[in-house]
Amino acid sequence: MRNPKDTAVSFYHHYHFIPAIKDPTSWETFFDQFIKGEVSYGLWFDHVLSWWEHRDDPNILFVKYEDLKEVTIHVYYTKIKFVLRLVQQFCNVG
C-alpha cells in the first residue's frame, strides 16, 4: 500500500507518459479527479479498502510502501515468515 498523496503525485506524472490518456490540464484538476475516482483504475480508497479487509488473511501480506524502503531485519523477517507459511500450506506440512 502506498500513501495516497504519493500515489496521486506519481499517477499525475505517469499520466503524461500514456499516449492513450489525455494529459490533465493541471495538478489541481488531476487531484480533484483523483479524489473523486475519475482516473484510470477508479477510486484509490476503494481499491485499498478492498485489500485492507483481508489484511489478516493467512495468504495476504499487507505491506506499506514506506516499509519496503526501510531495509531492516524486521521487514525481512516478516516477509520470510509469510513466504514460509505459504510454502507450508502449499506442501501441506507444518
Secondary structure by P-SEA (a helix, b strand, c coil): cccaaaaaaaaaaaaaacccccccccaaaaaaaaaacccccccaaaaaaaaaaacccccbbbbbccccccccaaaaaaaaaaaaaaaaaaaccc
